[in-house]
Amino acid sequence: ILWAIMYICKQDSLLWTSRTLCCKGSACSTSFPLLIHQTWKTDQLSSLQENLVASWKQHYPDYRHTLWTDHDMELYVATRFAWYLPVWNQLTPFIKKVDTIRYMWMYDLGGIYADLDTKCLRNTQNLFGIPGMAYIPVSHSKPTWSLGSNRASPAFLASYPGNPVWLLMLKRISGVVHLPTLASTGPIGLADMLHTLHMTNHSDLRITLLSEAKWGIGWW
């Protein structure tokens, strides 16, 4: 069952660290970006990883696939999110940076993010039909779960660029950098943010929540 937060941003004055929370201008693309983002330490992959990457390229042949290395990630943040560097530089262990940068890609570039250990089983581009929407896998179609629940999966994300939910996730991370990875930048952290937005009736977001199975991904 599809559940979506379909609120339109009401106030242009909603700001955080001088970054607008309203999707407007070129960020509000009406076409879903044909991009797939994945990341690894270097550009040297094992044969298993190569096969998993190939599954994404096979099912999304029109998409541009980018494998971001650790070095690429640092350059990207320094260039595109320099204002976030004070938080970024506190993110240890490094997996917290790997988690966090996917939210940056979704806001800035859009497209699909997939963990390198996921296998694409089918193309689900037909689900990306609502301009401005962010798509997040969850275990339940409404985020009424309790705080601290492992109910969201940032292993796969999809989004049109400019959706403010990703800035709100970055804001949340800035206040919980001291927490363990799962609870700060990972699945529990993402689930807690979705729960909080649901409970506070946030008014500036478009989010579609569906189960992982709906997104056509598998695991090796």
Backbone as ProteinMPNN parsed JSONL, in Angstrom:
{"seq_chain_A": "ILWAIMYICKQDSLLWTSRTLCCKGSACSTSFPLLIHQTWKTDQLSSLQENLVASWKQHYPDYRHTLWTDHDMELYVATRFAWYLPVWNQLTPFIKKVDTIRYMWMYDLGGIYADLDTKCLRNTQNLFGIPGMAYIPVSHSKPTWSLGSNRASPAFLASYPGNPVWLLMLKRISGVVHLPTLASTGPIGLADMLHTLHMTNHSDLRITLLSEAKWGIGWW", "coords_chain_A": {"N_chain_A": [[0.851, -1.176, 0.0], [0.588, 2.138, -0.899], [1.84, 4.966, 0.676], [2.005, 8.378, 0.979], [3.596, 11.424, 1.758], [2.421, 14.379, 0.786], [2.872, 17.13, 0.776], [3.016, 20.583, -0.033], [5.52, 23.038, -0.191], [5.056, 25.826, 1.838], [6.131, 28.22, 2.732], [8.551, 30.516, 1.734], [10.435, 31.273, 3.485], [11.444, 29.272, 5.016], [14.313, 28.195, 6.282], [17.538, 26.689, 6.656], [20.696, 26.944, 7.92], [21.233, 28.775, 5.908], [20.381, 27.396, 3.713], [17.864, 26.721, 1.465], [14.764, 25.194, 2.285], [12.745, 24.774, 0.613], [11.701, 23.391, -2.403], [12.688, 24.751, -5.322], [13.198, 26.622, -8.383], [15.909, 25.529, -10.502], [16.37, 23.171, -9.187], [13.973, 21.883, -8.966], [13.292, 19.721, -10.818], [11.317, 18.384, -13.476], [11.724, 16.049, -14.7], [12.799, 12.792, -14.024], [16.058, 12.237, -12.824], [18.39, 10.459, -14.741], [20.333, 8.74, -13.293], [22.614, 6.682, -11.516], [23.979, 6.118, -8.423], [26.736, 4.745, -6.8], [29.096, 3.53, -4.352], [32.488, 2.921, -3.389], [35.574, 2.008, -1.773], [37.793, 2.289, -3.502], [38.33, 2.335, -7.099], [38.631, -0.247, -7.737], [37.112, -3.248, -8.001], [35.771, -6.332, -6.704], [35.126, -9.5, -8.364], [32.558, -10.349, -7.722], [31.385, -7.923, -6.867], [31.545, -6.523, -9.271], [29.736, -7.978, -10.806], [27.353, -7.423, -9.451], [27.143, -4.653, -9.833], [26.842, -4.721, -12.588], [24.264, -5.713, -12.775], [22.659, -3.54, -12.187], [23.272, -1.826, -14.277], [22.329, -3.349, -16.374], [19.522, -3.44, -16.0], [18.898, -0.79, -16.003], [19.597, 0.585, -18.515], [19.691, 3.096, -19.736], [20.593, 4.83, -17.883], [23.13, 6.861, -16.342], [25.865, 5.52, -14.801], [27.636, 5.972, -11.815], [30.491, 5.292, -10.005], [31.491, 6.182, -7.005], [34.477, 6.922, -5.394], [36.226, 6.822, -2.19], [37.927, 9.029, -2.195], [36.752, 10.598, -4.2], [34.37, 11.22, -2.914], [35.167, 12.902, -0.786], [36.13, 15.119, -2.207], [33.809, 15.903, -3.502], [32.09, 16.698, -1.376], [33.583, 18.819, -0.313], [33.386, 20.566, -2.415], [30.629, 20.838, -3.151], [29.161, 20.826, -0.799], [30.366, 22.506, 1.089], [29.592, 24.088, 3.209], [28.758, 22.236, 5.028], [30.93, 20.989, 6.031], [32.008, 21.278, 8.727], [30.397, 19.48, 10.166], [30.649, 17.145, 8.634], [33.383, 16.508, 8.948], [33.395, 15.525, 11.477], [32.35, 13.038, 11.347], [32.798, 9.943, 12.208], [32.99, 6.41, 12.675], [34.217, 5.988, 9.229], [32.126, 4.968, 7.759], [29.906, 6.428, 8.448], [30.176, 8.7, 6.906], [29.835, 7.572, 4.407], [27.17, 6.846, 4.582], [26.006, 9.408, 4.918], [26.63, 10.91, 2.62], [25.026, 9.908, 0.612], [22.552, 11.056, 1.066], [23.15, 13.664, 0.43], [23.72, 13.414, -2.329], [21.18, 12.71, -3.238], [19.73, 15.039, -2.72], [21.153, 17.025, -4.154], [21.773, 16.024, -6.745], [19.978, 13.997, -7.388], [18.279, 11.019, -8.688], [19.121, 7.537, -8.485], [20.276, 5.839, -5.617], [22.244, 3.073, -4.662], [23.367, 0.564, -2.473], [26.521, -1.143, -2.714], [26.375, -3.855, -2.363], [23.934, -4.658, -3.22], [21.62, -6.213, -5.456], [20.172, -5.588, -8.552], [16.969, -6.456, -9.486], [14.908, -5.835, -11.17], [13.673, -3.239, -13.339], [12.336, -0.296, -12.015], [11.424, 2.131, -12.842], [8.953, 3.097, -13.525], [7.732, 3.773, -11.169], [8.644, 6.229, -10.497], [7.155, 8.572, -11.033], [6.194, 11.03, -10.092], [6.855, 14.318, -10.059], [9.388, 15.907, -8.116], [9.34, 14.163, -5.978], [10.589, 12.137, -3.246], [11.84, 8.88, -2.693], [11.685, 6.2, -0.516], [12.659, 3.151, 0.908], [10.856, 1.2, 3.252], [9.741, -0.664, 6.164], [7.114, -0.576, 6.755], [4.167, 0.973, 5.557], [3.351, 3.357, 6.692], [4.955, 5.694, 8.786], [4.603, 5.05, 11.651], [5.925, 3.745, 13.558], [7.876, 3.093, 16.574], [10.283, 5.385, 17.982], [13.728, 4.73, 17.436], [13.494, 2.405, 16.06], [14.397, -0.038, 13.635], [13.431, 0.55, 10.798], [13.601, 1.738, 8.302], [15.333, 1.852, 5.135], [18.259, 2.918, 3.997], [19.794, 1.709, 2.081], [18.893, 1.654, -0.47], [17.875, 4.357, -2.329], [15.866, 6.848, -3.907], [15.272, 9.79, -5.812], [13.931, 12.907, -6.928], [15.904, 15.786, -7.604], [16.451, 18.32, -5.092], [14.518, 17.85, -3.142], [13.455, 18.697, 0.066], [13.554, 16.892, 2.213], [15.972, 15.61, 2.368], [17.783, 17.567, 3.169], [16.765, 17.976, 5.694], [17.393, 15.546, 6.844], [20.179, 15.758, 6.845], [20.39, 17.883, 8.631], [19.411, 16.651, 10.949], [21.407, 14.711, 11.369], [23.536, 16.359, 12.018], [23.06, 16.931, 14.647], [23.343, 14.573, 15.993], [25.787, 13.328, 15.783], [27.365, 11.986, 17.546], [26.17, 9.618, 18.162], [25.862, 5.992, 17.692], [26.469, 4.477, 14.447], [24.169, 3.247, 13.183], [22.056, 4.564, 14.464], [22.48, 7.217, 13.97], [23.345, 8.058, 11.246], [22.431, 5.956, 9.754], [20.008, 3.266, 9.132], [18.214, 3.359, 11.419], [18.445, 6.02, 12.179], [17.406, 7.294, 9.873], [14.808, 6.24, 9.895], [13.888, 7.292, 12.328], [13.836, 10.016, 11.689], [11.832, 10.068, 9.698], [9.657, 9.199, 11.209], [9.445, 11.314, 13.057], [8.833, 13.461, 11.336], [6.362, 12.612, 10.409], [4.846, 12.623, 12.781], [4.905, 15.301, 13.468], [3.56, 16.514, 11.499], [4.736, 17.649, 9.156], [5.175, 20.233, 6.702], [6.38, 20.576, 4.22], [7.15, 18.635, 2.413], [7.558, 15.956, 0.013], [7.146, 12.647, -0.045], [7.481, 9.235, -0.842], [6.77, 6.132, 0.496], [7.637, 2.797, 0.344], [7.791, -0.807, 0.479], [10.917, -2.645, 0.525], [10.838, -4.742, -1.329], [9.198, -3.797, -3.331], [10.818, -2.127, -4.738], [12.465, -3.588, -6.335], [14.946, -4.787, -5.589], [17.616, -6.926, -4.532], [19.727, -9.043, -2.454], [23.147, -10.035, -2.159]], "CA_chain_A": [[0.0, 0.0, 0.0], [1.369, 3.353, -1.018], [1.519, 6.101, 1.536], [2.88, 9.476, 0.588], [3.43, 12.771, 2.277], [2.329, 15.141, -0.447], [2.692, 18.52, 1.158], [3.734, 21.568, -0.824], [6.174, 24.03, 0.668], [4.178, 26.986, 1.951], [6.815, 29.458, 3.076], [9.896, 30.632, 1.193], [11.346, 31.671, 4.553], [11.938, 28.095, 5.733], [15.732, 28.097, 5.975], [18.447, 26.093, 7.637], [22.071, 27.25, 7.548], [21.168, 29.495, 4.64], [19.995, 26.497, 2.622], [16.408, 26.724, 1.416], [14.089, 23.922, 2.431], [11.706, 24.697, -0.402], [12.173, 23.009, -3.723], [12.331, 25.773, -6.29], [14.236, 26.874, -9.373], [16.382, 24.406, -11.304], [16.349, 21.948, -8.382], [12.663, 21.256, -9.074], [13.216, 19.105, -12.138], [10.115, 17.594, -13.737], [12.175, 14.779, -15.254], [13.615, 12.053, -13.061], [17.441, 12.151, -13.303], [18.803, 9.104, -15.114], [21.619, 8.591, -12.618], [22.765, 5.675, -10.463], [25.147, 6.394, -7.592], [27.236, 3.706, -5.905], [30.372, 3.955, -3.797], [33.424, 1.942, -2.85], [36.82, 2.628, -1.323], [38.555, 2.624, -4.704], [37.634, 1.884, -8.306], [38.959, -1.661, -7.919], [36.035, -4.056, -7.46], [35.875, -7.789, -6.829], [34.274, -10.033, -9.434], [31.19, -10.326, -7.219], [30.918, -6.542, -6.933], [31.367, -6.189, -10.691], [28.481, -8.602, -11.255], [26.242, -6.684, -8.859], [27.061, -3.393, -10.567], [26.321, -5.035, -13.92], [22.816, -5.916, -12.708], [22.047, -2.217, -12.256], [23.444, -1.326, -15.644], [21.474, -4.157, -17.25], [18.105, -3.088, -15.854], [18.749, 0.646, -16.237], [20.602, 0.839, -19.559], [19.726, 4.51, -20.127], [21.091, 5.621, -16.763], [24.572, 7.015, -16.194], [26.308, 4.91, -13.548], [28.846, 6.552, -11.234], [31.074, 4.662, -8.824], [32.22, 7.208, -6.267], [35.478, 6.413, -4.464], [36.356, 7.626, -0.978], [38.536, 10.296, -2.59], [35.715, 11.364, -4.911], [33.399, 11.703, -1.935], [35.734, 14.042, -0.062], [36.167, 16.253, -3.137], [32.43, 16.325, -3.759], [31.578, 17.435, -0.222], [34.324, 20.075, -0.224], [32.957, 21.439, -3.507], [29.186, 21.063, -3.229], [28.577, 20.98, 0.539], [31.409, 23.064, 1.955], [28.938, 24.603, 4.408], [28.498, 21.123, 5.934], [32.208, 20.385, 6.414], [32.196, 21.129, 10.181], [29.736, 18.238, 10.588], [31.267, 16.057, 7.866], [34.688, 16.157, 9.51], [33.186, 14.832, 12.753], [31.696, 11.753, 11.105], [33.636, 8.746, 12.345], [33.856, 5.889, 11.629], [34.013, 6.492, 7.874], [30.832, 4.511, 7.242], [28.947, 7.519, 8.637], [30.288, 9.556, 5.72], [29.227, 6.82, 3.301], [25.725, 7.024, 4.765], [25.579, 10.8, 4.801], [26.777, 11.476, 1.281], [23.907, 9.51, -0.254], [21.504, 12.063, 1.228], [23.616, 14.815, -0.348], [23.501, 13.126, -3.756], [19.751, 12.739, -3.527], [19.286, 16.436, -2.74], [21.87, 17.843, -5.132], [21.785, 15.44, -8.081], [18.846, 13.108, -7.617], [18.537, 9.722, -9.298], [19.053, 6.343, -7.641], [21.44, 5.37, -4.872], [22.146, 1.665, -4.27], [24.554, -0.035, -1.875], [27.259, -1.978, -3.657], [26.047, -5.26, -2.161], [22.571, -4.921, -3.675], [21.452, -6.676, -6.829], [18.953, -5.094, -9.171], [16.175, -7.56, -10.026], [14.056, -5.333, -12.248], [13.571, -1.795, -13.486], [11.129, 0.231, -11.36], [11.322, 3.539, -13.216], [7.541, 3.484, -13.592], [7.315, 4.291, -9.86], [9.221, 7.552, -10.274], [6.369, 9.417, -11.92], [5.673, 12.247, -9.478], [7.952, 15.288, -9.947], [9.716, 16.432, -6.793], [9.18, 13.15, -4.944], [11.669, 11.308, -2.725], [11.376, 7.503, -2.552], [12.463, 5.581, 0.553], [12.152, 1.836, 1.335], [10.54, 1.06, 4.677], [9.11, -1.941, 6.494], [5.68, -0.336, 6.912], [3.836, 2.082, 4.661], [3.208, 4.58, 7.465], [6.011, 5.724, 9.811], [4.03, 5.152, 12.989], [6.729, 2.916, 14.442], [8.486, 3.795, 17.701], [11.64, 5.881, 17.791], [14.729, 3.705, 17.691], [13.16, 1.192, 15.302], [15.134, -0.218, 12.381], [12.316, 0.371, 9.876], [13.871, 2.357, 7.005], [16.526, 1.276, 4.521], [18.996, 3.793, 3.082], [20.572, 0.926, 1.121], [18.372, 2.079, -1.765], [17.125, 5.611, -2.268], [15.641, 7.489, -5.206], [14.719, 11.114, -5.57], [14.146, 14.072, -7.764], [16.76, 16.712, -6.848], [15.844, 19.458, -4.436], [13.531, 17.538, -2.114], [14.036, 19.143, 1.336], [13.705, 15.844, 3.225], [17.391, 15.245, 2.493], [18.393, 18.591, 4.014], [16.325, 17.727, 7.066], [18.196, 14.435, 7.345], [21.5, 16.312, 7.152], [20.257, 18.655, 9.862], [19.303, 15.713, 12.065], [22.729, 14.11, 11.582], [24.411, 17.345, 12.667], [22.8, 16.94, 16.085], [23.502, 13.241, 16.599], [27.031, 12.744, 15.256], [27.982, 11.173, 18.595], [25.466, 8.34, 18.294], [26.348, 4.923, 16.813], [26.148, 4.659, 13.033], [22.792, 2.886, 12.866], [21.113, 5.515, 15.036], [22.764, 8.589, 13.539], [23.309, 8.23, 9.788], [21.951, 4.737, 9.111], [18.58, 2.939, 9.04], [17.437, 3.842, 12.559], [18.424, 7.47, 12.068], [16.466, 7.657, 8.811], [13.465, 5.899, 10.378], [13.511, 8.268, 13.36], [13.476, 11.268, 11.042], [10.53, 9.897, 9.054], [8.672, 9.151, 12.287], [9.29, 12.665, 13.593], [8.128, 14.265, 10.34], [4.97, 12.173, 10.401], [4.187, 13.027, 14.023], [4.841, 16.763, 13.552], [2.761, 17.001, 10.363], [5.602, 18.572, 8.416], [4.384, 20.811, 5.614], [7.18, 20.984, 3.075], [7.794, 17.443, 1.87], [6.9, 14.942, -0.806], [7.863, 11.392, 0.195], [6.766, 7.984, -1.062], [7.34, 5.022, 1.259], [7.224, 1.473, -0.109], [8.665, -1.871, 0.967], [12.089, -2.919, -0.313], [10.474, -5.647, -2.414], [8.593, -3.005, -4.398], [11.844, -1.388, -5.477], [13.176, -4.483, -7.239], [16.333, -5.023, -5.19], [17.922, -8.146, -3.792], [21.0, -9.005, -1.73], [23.98, -11.185, -2.445]], "C_chain_A": [[0.894, 1.235, 0.0], [0.904, 4.383, -0.005], [2.482, 7.207, 1.183], [2.555, 10.723, 1.37], [3.486, 13.677, 1.058], [2.108, 16.619, -0.153], [3.525, 19.427, 0.265], [4.318, 22.615, 0.12], [5.388, 25.339, 0.662], [4.937, 28.301, 2.159], [8.218, 29.46, 2.505], [10.914, 30.963, 2.274], [11.854, 30.496, 5.368], [13.396, 27.861, 5.359], [16.448, 27.312, 7.057], [19.857, 26.298, 7.129], [22.14, 27.862, 6.152], [20.871, 28.59, 3.451], [18.479, 26.439, 2.603], [15.865, 25.318, 1.562], [12.956, 23.771, 1.424], [12.327, 24.316, -1.735], [11.731, 24.08, -4.707], [13.485, 25.955, -7.266], [14.63, 25.598, -10.093], [16.363, 23.099, -10.54], [15.038, 21.188, -8.535], [12.469, 20.658, -10.454], [11.926, 18.311, -12.286], [10.455, 16.261, -14.357], [13.063, 14.071, -14.236], [15.033, 11.903, -13.616], [17.856, 10.703, -13.579], [20.221, 8.859, -14.607], [21.536, 7.46, -11.611], [24.072, 5.951, -9.734], [25.48, 5.155, -6.762], [28.613, 4.132, -5.429], [31.178, 2.764, -3.282], [34.728, 2.657, -2.513], [37.654, 3.132, -2.491], [37.737, 2.197, -5.917], [37.952, 0.429, -8.644], [37.908, -2.515, -7.22], [36.34, -5.54, -7.608], [34.965, -8.26, -7.956], [32.816, -10.057, -9.001], [30.61, -8.917, -7.305], [30.675, -6.108, -8.379], [30.048, -6.756, -11.209], [27.262, -7.868, -10.695], [26.045, -5.331, -9.551], [26.445, -3.625, -11.944], [24.803, -5.223, -13.903], [22.077, -4.583, -12.769], [22.14, -1.639, -13.655], [22.536, -2.067, -16.619], [20.027, -3.679, -17.204], [17.832, -1.591, -16.04], [19.75, 1.08, -17.315], [20.72, 2.307, -19.959], [20.283, 5.409, -19.034], [22.613, 5.727, -16.806], [24.973, 6.495, -14.82], [27.608, 5.555, -13.089], [29.249, 5.76, -10.008], [31.953, 5.709, -8.147], [33.217, 6.543, -5.315], [35.511, 7.287, -3.213], [36.944, 9.004, -1.298], [37.528, 11.189, -3.309], [34.732, 11.989, -3.93], [33.913, 12.945, -1.206], [35.766, 15.29, -0.951], [34.767, 16.801, -3.384], [31.897, 17.17, -2.605], [32.281, 18.787, -0.101], [33.853, 21.078, -1.268], [31.493, 21.822, -3.404], [28.525, 21.299, -1.879], [29.612, 21.514, 1.52], [30.828, 23.596, 3.263], [28.697, 23.517, 5.456], [29.798, 20.5, 6.46], [32.427, 20.297, 7.92], [31.527, 19.875, 10.743], [30.419, 17.047, 9.927], [32.57, 15.59, 8.509], [34.582, 15.493, 10.873], [32.664, 13.407, 12.569], [32.707, 10.612, 11.101], [32.82, 7.675, 13.07], [33.417, 6.33, 10.234], [32.67, 6.076, 7.287], [29.763, 5.582, 7.438], [28.984, 8.49, 7.459], [29.642, 8.879, 4.515], [27.707, 6.915, 3.379], [25.293, 8.439, 4.393], [25.623, 11.307, 3.376], [25.649, 11.056, 0.349], [22.741, 10.485, -0.132], [21.876, 13.343, 0.473], [23.374, 14.598, -1.839], [22.025, 13.225, -4.113], [19.242, 14.179, -3.598], [19.882, 17.197, -3.928], [21.708, 17.338, -6.563], [20.543, 14.624, -8.401], [19.264, 11.814, -8.289], [18.352, 8.595, -8.297], [20.368, 6.18, -6.896], [21.207, 3.916, -4.507], [23.455, 1.218, -3.639], [25.204, -1.004, -2.853], [26.956, -3.461, -3.49], [24.593, -5.575, -2.518], [22.584, -5.374, -5.127], [20.134, -6.15, -7.366], [18.225, -6.26, -9.846], [15.269, -7.122, -11.162], [14.057, -3.803, -12.239], [12.256, -1.318, -12.864], [10.932, 1.719, -11.689], [9.871, 4.018, -13.279], [7.018, 4.035, -12.269], [7.76, 5.727, -9.627], [8.471, 8.626, -11.065], [5.87, 10.726, -11.353], [6.821, 13.242, -9.291], [8.129, 15.802, -8.525], [9.727, 15.402, -5.683], [10.514, 12.529, -4.528], [11.089, 9.934, -2.414], [12.283, 6.763, -1.573], [11.862, 4.222, 0.914], [11.96, 1.779, 2.846], [9.865, -0.295, 4.903], [7.605, -1.804, 6.671], [5.333, 0.942, 6.172], [3.513, 3.386, 5.37], [4.225, 4.575, 8.598], [5.462, 5.951, 11.22], [4.788, 4.275, 13.988], [7.312, 3.756, 15.577], [9.861, 4.324, 17.319], [12.631, 4.789, 18.172], [14.477, 2.407, 16.958], [13.933, 1.153, 13.986], [14.126, -0.501, 11.266], [12.529, 0.995, 8.501], [15.18, 1.812, 6.456], [17.183, 2.264, 3.565], [19.907, 3.034, 2.117], [20.134, 1.207, -0.307], [17.569, 3.352, -1.543], [16.916, 6.104, -3.689], [14.982, 8.828, -4.954], [14.874, 12.011, -6.785], [15.038, 15.009, -6.965], [15.939, 17.805, -6.199], [14.806, 19.145, -3.378], [14.119, 17.854, -0.735], [14.151, 18.071, 2.404], [15.174, 15.503, 3.436], [18.156, 16.29, 3.303], [17.997, 18.392, 5.474], [17.078, 16.548, 7.673], [19.611, 14.906, 7.683], [21.46, 17.126, 8.439], [20.184, 17.738, 11.073], [20.661, 15.112, 12.396], [23.637, 15.076, 12.335], [24.221, 17.371, 14.186], [23.025, 15.615, 16.778], [24.782, 12.555, 16.13], [27.685, 11.802, 16.265], [27.337, 9.799, 18.743], [26.098, 7.274, 17.397], [25.809, 5.098, 15.388], [24.688, 4.371, 12.717], [21.8, 3.956, 13.307], [21.332, 6.946, 14.563], [22.568, 8.762, 12.043], [22.636, 7.077, 9.059], [20.449, 4.525, 9.203], [17.73, 3.469, 10.191], [17.347, 5.362, 12.525], [17.432, 7.946, 11.025], [15.028, 7.38, 9.251], [12.988, 6.892, 11.433], [13.109, 9.602, 12.735], [12.099, 11.175, 10.397], [9.408, 9.871, 10.093], [8.394, 10.557, 12.82], [8.525, 13.558, 12.62], [6.654, 13.904, 10.298], [4.225, 12.704, 11.619], [4.03, 14.544, 14.13], [4.126, 17.369, 12.357], [3.53, 18.024, 9.545], [4.935, 18.998, 7.114], [5.175, 21.135, 4.355], [7.766, 19.799, 2.3], [6.906, 16.631, 0.943], [7.72, 13.658, -0.679], [6.944, 10.228, -0.131], [7.504, 6.871, -0.333], [6.763, 3.714, 0.736], [8.201, 0.444, 0.439], [9.828, -2.092, 0.005], [11.739, -3.784, -1.515], [9.886, -4.89, -3.603], [9.628, -2.33, -5.282], [12.719, -2.292, -6.333], [14.628, -4.698, -6.891], [16.443, -6.327, -4.42], [19.314, -8.004, -3.165], [21.816, -10.228, -2.081], [24.267, -11.94, -1.151]], "O_chain_A": [[1.827, 1.351, 0.795], [-0.293, 4.631, 0.142], [3.686, 6.965, 1.099], [1.391, 11.04, 1.615], [4.506, 13.727, 0.371], [1.26, 17.268, -0.764], [4.626, 19.059, -0.142], [3.686, 23.018, 1.097], [5.094, 25.89, -0.399], [4.441, 29.37, 1.802], [8.995, 28.536, 2.747], [12.119, 30.939, 2.022], [12.617, 30.688, 6.315], [13.693, 27.389, 4.262], [16.025, 27.275, 8.213], [20.185, 25.871, 6.021], [22.991, 27.509, 5.336], [21.087, 28.981, 2.304], [17.865, 26.138, 3.626], [16.431, 24.364, 1.029], [12.283, 22.741, 1.397], [13.356, 24.862, -2.135], [10.535, 24.291, -4.905], [14.604, 25.505, -7.016], [13.812, 24.698, -10.28], [16.342, 22.028, -11.146], [14.982, 19.987, -8.268], [11.561, 21.061, -11.181], [11.486, 17.646, -11.348], [9.574, 15.418, -14.529], [13.966, 14.676, -13.658], [15.199, 11.483, -14.761], [17.682, 9.83, -12.728], [21.174, 8.782, -15.383], [20.522, 7.291, -10.934], [25.138, 6.01, -10.348], [24.609, 4.589, -6.102], [29.236, 5.002, -6.037], [30.636, 1.762, -2.816], [34.944, 3.794, -2.933], [38.158, 4.255, -2.473], [36.597, 1.753, -5.785], [37.583, -0.063, -9.71], [37.817, -2.51, -5.992], [37.067, -5.954, -8.512], [34.128, -7.5, -8.443], [31.926, -9.813, -9.816], [29.48, -8.733, -7.758], [29.705, -5.405, -8.666], [29.331, -6.093, -11.959], [26.255, -7.712, -11.386], [24.916, -4.921, -9.819], [25.629, -2.831, -12.411], [24.128, -4.929, -14.89], [20.989, -4.502, -13.34], [21.19, -1.033, -14.152], [22.035, -1.48, -17.578], [19.382, -3.531, -18.242], [16.686, -1.176, -16.212], [20.654, 1.867, -17.035], [21.76, 2.717, -20.475], [20.429, 6.615, -19.234], [23.298, 4.806, -17.249], [24.479, 6.973, -13.798], [28.56, 5.675, -13.86], [28.455, 5.575, -9.085], [33.016, 6.07, -8.651], [32.833, 5.69, -4.515], [34.903, 8.357, -3.177], [36.515, 10.016, -0.744], [37.461, 12.392, -3.054], [34.316, 13.136, -4.092], [33.181, 13.919, -1.033], [35.462, 16.391, -0.491], [34.568, 18.013, -3.464], [31.319, 18.234, -2.826], [31.634, 19.794, 0.185], [33.909, 22.287, -1.046], [31.144, 22.994, -3.552], [27.453, 21.9, -1.809], [29.719, 21.029, 2.647], [31.489, 23.561, 4.301], [28.461, 23.82, 6.625], [29.749, 19.567, 7.262], [32.997, 19.304, 8.372], [32.033, 19.275, 11.691], [30.73, 16.057, 10.589], [32.819, 14.388, 8.598], [35.568, 14.954, 11.377], [32.551, 12.658, 13.539], [33.38, 10.362, 10.101], [32.048, 7.99, 13.976], [32.375, 6.966, 10.076], [32.135, 6.758, 6.414], [28.804, 5.637, 6.667], [27.955, 9.036, 7.061], [28.983, 9.531, 3.704], [27.036, 7.049, 2.356], [24.335, 8.633, 3.646], [24.741, 12.059, 2.961], [25.342, 11.769, -0.606], [22.022, 10.721, -1.103], [21.001, 14.025, -0.061], [22.881, 15.49, -2.53], [21.666, 13.758, -5.162], [18.411, 14.501, -4.448], [19.174, 17.928, -4.62], [21.527, 18.13, -7.487], [20.108, 14.567, -9.551], [20.454, 11.54, -8.444], [17.535, 8.686, -7.38], [21.443, 6.361, -7.468], [20.109, 3.548, -4.09], [24.529, 1.458, -4.191], [24.54, -1.601, -3.7], [27.252, -4.251, -4.387], [24.079, -6.634, -2.159], [23.44, -4.975, -5.916], [19.099, -6.255, -6.707], [18.802, -6.963, -10.676], [14.9, -7.927, -12.017], [14.405, -3.173, -11.24], [11.193, -1.869, -13.15], [10.344, 2.464, -10.905], [9.597, 5.205, -13.106], [5.977, 4.692, -12.241], [7.315, 6.374, -8.679], [9.089, 9.486, -11.691], [5.187, 11.473, -12.053], [7.682, 13.023, -8.438], [7.159, 16.093, -7.825], [10.088, 15.725, -4.551], [11.439, 12.406, -5.331], [9.965, 9.834, -1.922], [13.497, 6.701, -1.767], [10.667, 4.143, 1.198], [12.8, 2.251, 3.612], [9.472, -0.976, 3.956], [6.895, -2.808, 6.732], [6.119, 1.89, 6.161], [3.41, 4.425, 4.72], [4.358, 3.575, 9.302], [5.816, 6.921, 11.889], [4.347, 4.088, 15.122], [7.248, 4.985, 15.543], [10.523, 3.776, 16.438], [12.403, 4.023, 19.108], [15.162, 1.413, 17.199], [14.101, 2.171, 13.315], [13.977, -1.644, 10.834], [11.702, 0.794, 7.61], [16.037, 1.361, 7.215], [16.717, 2.433, 2.439], [20.706, 3.648, 1.411], [20.907, 1.022, -1.247], [16.696, 3.41, -0.677], [17.714, 5.802, -4.576], [14.223, 8.986, -3.998], [15.822, 11.886, -7.561], [14.939, 15.028, -5.738], [14.87, 18.173, -6.688], [14.257, 20.062, -2.767], [15.18, 17.332, -0.393], [14.793, 18.311, 3.427], [15.582, 15.148, 4.542], [19.077, 15.945, 4.043], [18.802, 18.613, 6.378], [17.37, 16.542, 8.868], [20.176, 14.496, 8.697], [22.389, 17.065, 9.245], [20.811, 18.001, 12.099], [21.03, 15.012, 13.567], [24.417, 14.66, 13.192], [25.118, 17.786, 14.921], [22.915, 15.521, 18.0], [24.845, 11.327, 16.088], [28.465, 10.927, 15.889], [27.905, 8.913, 19.382], [26.798, 7.611, 16.442], [24.812, 5.787, 15.171], [24.034, 5.172, 12.049], [20.821, 4.226, 12.612], [20.459, 7.796, 14.738], [21.711, 9.535, 11.617], [22.303, 7.198, 7.88], [19.693, 5.487, 9.338], [16.633, 3.978, 9.96], [16.292, 5.93, 12.81], [16.693, 8.901, 11.264], [14.134, 8.191, 9.008], [11.823, 7.289, 11.436], [12.162, 10.244, 13.188], [11.288, 12.092, 10.528], [8.342, 10.45, 9.882], [7.239, 10.938, 13.009], [7.662, 14.329, 13.037], [5.796, 14.777, 10.167], [3.097, 13.182, 11.499], [3.122, 15.025, 14.808], [4.085, 18.59, 12.207], [3.041, 19.121, 9.275], [4.213, 18.216, 6.496], [4.698, 21.888, 3.506], [8.771, 19.951, 1.607], [5.682, 16.62, 1.068], [8.855, 13.593, -1.151], [5.773, 10.224, 0.251], [8.707, 6.686, -0.515], [5.545, 3.541, 0.689], [9.319, 0.79, 0.82], [9.737, -1.768, -1.18], [12.28, -3.583, -2.602], [10.059, -5.301, -4.75], [9.351, -2.0, -6.435], [13.633, -1.803, -6.998], [15.471, -4.785, -7.785], [15.505, -6.769, -3.756], [19.982, -6.983, -3.326], [21.277, -11.317, -2.278], [24.962, -12.956, -1.17]]}, "name": "protein", "num_of_chains": 1, "seq": "ILWAIMYICKQDSLLWTSRTLCCKGSACSTSFPLLIHQTWKTDQLSSLQENLVASWKQHYPDYRHTLWTDHDMELYVATRFAWYLPVWNQLTPFIKKVDTIRYMWMYDLGGIYADLDTKCLRNTQNLFGIPGMAYIPVSHSKPTWSLGSNRASPAFLASYPGNPVWLLMLKRISGVVHLPTLASTGPIGLADMLHTLHMTNHSDLRITLLSEAKWGIGWW"}
